[in-house]
């Protein structure tokens, strides 16, 4: 489940590079703000990943899933949904829309993975 290192981090670095390049330039399209908001979503998704990894691993352990792990999974599913909702509210410029779509796909996957692990 460690998607952050392989996929999200390069996306975040690409978005940060675009924001840095545009620093000092007048941004009439609002794309710098869009990318900052995207980075905020990516950073929070990265913070969730170790917790999600641990929860999915614990759900796969033999025996019943402890109540605390179940609650954690429920909180993670909600947190991923909130990030997806926030991402949906960003009106990306055409040149950056692919970033938003890819992040949305990964958030949806993580949410599904946690929900499925709990079942």
C-alpha positions in Angstrom: 0.0 0.0 0.0 3.0 2.3 0.1 1.9 4.3 -2.9 3.1 7.6 -1.5 6.8 6.8 -2.1 6.3 5.6 -5.7 3.5 7.7 -7.0 2.3 10.5 -4.8 5.7 11.9 -3.9 6.7 12.5 -7.6 3.4 14.2 -8.2 3.9 16.4 -5.2 7.4 17.2 -6.3 6.1 18.1 -9.8 3.4 20.4 -8.4 5.9 22.0 -6.1 8.3 22.6 -9.0 5.5 24.3 -11.0 4.7 26.5 -8.0 8.4 27.4 -7.6 8.8 28.2 -11.3 5.8 30.5 -11.2 6.9 32.4 -8.1 7.4 36.0 -8.9 5.3 35.6 -12.1 1.8 37.0 -12.2 -0.6 34.1 -12.0 -3.8 35.1 -13.7 -5.2 31.5 -14.1 -5.1 30.7 -10.3 -3.1 27.6 -11.1 -0.6 28.2 -8.3 -3.4 28.3 -5.8 -4.9 25.2 -7.3 -1.5 23.4 -7.0 -1.0 24.6 -3.4 -4.4 23.2 -2.5 -3.5 19.9 -4.3 -0.2 19.8 -2.3 -2.2 20.2 0.9 -4.4 17.2 0.0 -1.3 15.2 -1.0 0.5 16.0 2.3 -2.5 15.0 4.4 -2.9 11.7 2.3 0.8 11.0 3.0 0.2 11.5 6.8 -2.6 8.9 6.6 -0.6 6.2 4.8 1.4 4.7 7.7 -1.8 4.5 9.8 -3.6 2.9 6.9 -0.8 0.4 6.2 -0.9 -0.6 9.9 -4.7 -0.9 9.9 -4.8 -3.0 6.7 -2.0 -5.3 8.1 -3.9 -5.7 11.4 -7.1 -6.5 9.6 -5.3 -9.3 7.8 -4.0 -10.9 11.0 -5.6 -14.2 12.1 -8.6 -13.9 14.4 -11.1 -11.1 14.9 -10.4 -7.5 14.1 -10.0 -5.6 17.3 -12.6 -2.9 17.9 -9.9 -0.2 18.0 -8.6 -1.3 14.5 -12.2 -1.2 13.2 -12.7 2.3 14.5 -9.4 3.4 12.9 -10.5 1.9 9.6 -13.8 3.8 9.8 -11.9 7.0 10.6 -9.5 6.4 7.6 -12.4 5.8 5.2 -14.0 9.1 6.3 -10.6 10.9 6.1 -10.0 9.7 2.5 -13.6 10.7 1.6 -13.0 14.2 3.0 -9.8 14.5 1.0 -11.6 13.3 -2.2 -14.3 15.9 -1.5 -11.8 18.6 -1.1 -10.0 17.6 -4.2 -13.2 17.7 -6.2 -13.7 21.3 -5.2 -10.5 22.4 -6.9 -11.2 23.6 -10.4 -7.9 22.6 -12.1 -6.5 24.4 -15.1 -6.6 22.1 -18.1 -2.8 21.7 -18.0 -2.9 20.3 -14.4 -6.2 18.4 -14.5 -4.3 15.1 -14.9 -2.7 15.6 -11.5 -6.1 16.0 -9.9 -7.5 13.0 -11.7 -4.6 10.8 -10.7 -4.7 11.9 -7.1 -8.4 11.3 -7.0 -7.9 7.8 -8.4 -5.3 7.0 -5.7 -7.4 8.4 -2.9 -10.3 6.3 -4.1 -8.1 3.2 -4.2 -6.8 3.8 -0.6 -10.3 4.3 0.6 -11.4 1.1 -1.1 -8.4 -0.9 0.3 -9.1 0.1 3.9 -12.8 -0.6 3.6 -12.2 -3.9 2.0 -9.6 -4.9 4.6 -12.1 -4.3 7.3 -14.7 -6.6 5.7 
